[in-house]
Amino acid sequence: MNQRIDSTTGGAMIGVALLFDAVNAGLNLIPFLGQILSVLVSIVAYCTFGFWFLKRGVGFANPKRAVTFFGSGVIEAIPVLNILPGVTLGVALTIAMVQLEDKTGIKMPKKV
């Protein structure tokens, strides 16, 4: 059985996501400039994980997977709420969804 994201890769992805969220939380302590830098870090995080998922064979043509991953970006876009671990939440849910698809052989429906 071929898994697109094994447990080691999933753990590494979640660890990197936690690092991005920790940097965001620290930047939020800096008035005004921290908010701007935090948005830039979030953009880099989503680009990094988008590329990483694509390299592992996980596309975002499926609307449910795209909403799960990029929907957590809404948390990151709101100035006070972006201290929450939105990147980690999006990455962890996407990994769980992909691993479930791989184990069961059932793909998530394409329609939302």
Buried (B, 14 or more C-beta within 10 A) or exposed (E): EEBBBEEEBBEEBBEBBBEBBEBBBBBBEEEEEBBEBBBEBBEEBBEBBBEBBEEBEBEBEBEBBBEBBBBBBEBBEEBEEBBBBBBBBBBBBBBEBBBEBBEEEEEBEEEE
